[in-house]
């Protein structure tokens, strides 16, 4: 008695059993445990004298040692051949008898046989019939012998006169094995699900109940999603008592309603991955389509589903049969080609590029899960990212750096950012300090105006990078000194990148003032940064401008310039909404802050 696997098909074909790759039933060429013989005729010099028992005669074998059993039902058989050669020792036997339990027996003496009127087992069940059989291996059949449920996949009505390797039935048993059944007739019986009135009997469990199911010699927890479950191959009057969704994501059915097969579980259910309102994508007939979670643990008809999803493209509802990536998935944040930073236990944060999304895990796909990303790292290694959240993978603005570019300012910045992310502040400071000293020495000892201008630009970059290290390590005074020097160098330059570097230094000075609790200077630098962003982007919307307007607006409110602050916040939210959408996390948070500040202002007005 064991629960049976179902396929991981779609909702439209849920519950259909995975078909075997079987091209035909394997048939053995001989029967018996050493007594079996070759089914082919063997030419011999044996006497061709007529034998008293013709082929097809029903006989009883008088041997008391046949298989060590004395039950008469196991000693009857049918004469299947004359003058056959034994495979074991080459002797010629006058009779080959096909016993009713499937054994082939060579009889060397006519006296060992006696004609009987006991008929052979009659084939009364058809293909597809649900039956249970007693399968005793080397022991007497008794009332205590287990009955094993299964489905008949072959039925041979003329088996007694067919080739000797043809059994009455071939049964696919629910414990996973297909094997022949030879009889006798009292060891096979039909399984009836319905009672005499045509109704299914009352079951111990209902839809939604937690249960444990016996499978592959172990108990596996799950949840009942349907009672009296049917498959196409079941006969009209048969249904399995339960269909169960396992905690691992697969579907099975329980052929019996007893504690040998299925019992109550005290294990808590696994948490669902999604909540009401979450945006997801679902597998439907046309492929993967986006939608929103509208219901959780929803009963549709007689079946329980973890999710009801309202689809974006047509507004209709679909139901995910189970909570795994085969049917419903999180909408990933990154696409193929995006630059990202990934966290590894060995190296901390490392740079790379998304090479593939939604990767099938061939080794563990039975659980219905996919790996969100395969990332090709900048060192040409590959990394599989198993969770799409900021603790494992995040967006990076750092470009891929070739070997030829590894001494450039951009590469130095990338390395310093990685060291900061890994909290290796001393290493980052040591690397940058070396670069800064080299630039200072070159500027001091060289009179070429062109070279000095270029080195000033490089030095200002390195000082800005150093300010980031000081900020991360909490050295605010050192952060200020680095930024003041960077600002002086930037104002002395006259290259095309000057507005961008001014913006970078000014934004960092605003951050320093905020961290130092100096809201007035933070506001002054932020207002300057807004003008510089508009200059560098030629008035176009940008994520940086939207974010800067929101933060500057909050500073204006803190400095008692509420109306200006709310206007700036509103303008910033509008920009981010246009660029990222209203459900963007930063847009949602900014809207909440805007509403809170507006409400506080209204309450103060009412109090006055």
Secondary structure as GFF3:
##gff-version 3
##sequence-region A 1 608
A	DSSP	beta_strand	4	5	.	.	.	ID=ss1
A	DSSP	three_ten_helix	11	13	.	.	.	ID=ss2
A	DSSP	beta_strand	58	61	.	.	.	ID=ss3
A	DSSP	three_ten_helix	66	68	.	.	.	ID=ss4
A	DSSP	three_ten_helix	72	74	.	.	.	ID=ss5
A	DSSP	beta_strand	76	85	.	.	.	ID=ss6
A	DSSP	beta_strand	92	99	.	.	.	ID=ss7
A	DSSP	beta_strand	104	107	.	.	.	ID=ss8
A	DSSP	three_ten_helix	110	112	.	.	.	ID=ss9
A	DSSP	beta_strand	113	115	.	.	.	ID=ss10
A	DSSP	beta_strand	130	134	.	.	.	ID=ss11
A	DSSP	beta_strand	147	155	.	.	.	ID=ss12
A	DSSP	three_ten_helix	159	161	.	.	.	ID=ss13
A	DSSP	beta_strand	169	173	.	.	.	ID=ss14
A	DSSP	beta_strand	178	181	.	.	.	ID=ss15
A	DSSP	three_ten_helix	185	187	.	.	.	ID=ss16
A	DSSP	beta_strand	188	190	.	.	.	ID=ss17
A	DSSP	beta_strand	210	215	.	.	.	ID=ss18
A	DSSP	beta_strand	218	229	.	.	.	ID=ss19
A	DSSP	beta_strand	240	246	.	.	.	ID=ss20
A	DSSP	beta_strand	251	254	.	.	.	ID=ss21
A	DSSP	beta_strand	262	264	.	.	.	ID=ss22
A	DSSP	beta_strand	279	284	.	.	.	ID=ss23
A	DSSP	beta_strand	287	300	.	.	.	ID=ss24
A	DSSP	beta_strand	303	311	.	.	.	ID=ss25
A	DSSP	beta_strand	317	320	.	.	.	ID=ss26
A	DSSP	beta_strand	328	330	.	.	.	ID=ss27
A	DSSP	beta_strand	339	344	.	.	.	ID=ss28
A	DSSP	beta_strand	348	360	.	.	.	ID=ss29
A	DSSP	three_ten_helix	365	367	.	.	.	ID=ss30
A	DSSP	beta_strand	370	377	.	.	.	ID=ss31
A	DSSP	beta_strand	382	385	.	.	.	ID=ss32
A	DSSP	beta_strand	393	395	.	.	.	ID=ss33
A	DSSP	three_ten_helix	403	405	.	.	.	ID=ss34
A	DSSP	alpha_helix	409	421	.	.	.	ID=ss35
A	DSSP	alpha_helix	425	445	.	.	.	ID=ss36
A	DSSP	alpha_helix	449	473	.	.	.	ID=ss37
A	DSSP	alpha_helix	476	492	.	.	.	ID=ss38
A	DSSP	alpha_helix	498	515	.	.	.	ID=ss39
A	DSSP	alpha_helix	519	536	.	.	.	ID=ss40
A	DSSP	alpha_helix	543	558	.	.	.	ID=ss41
A	DSSP	alpha_helix	562	580	.	.	.	ID=ss42
A	DSSP	alpha_helix	585	607	.	.	.	ID=ss43
###
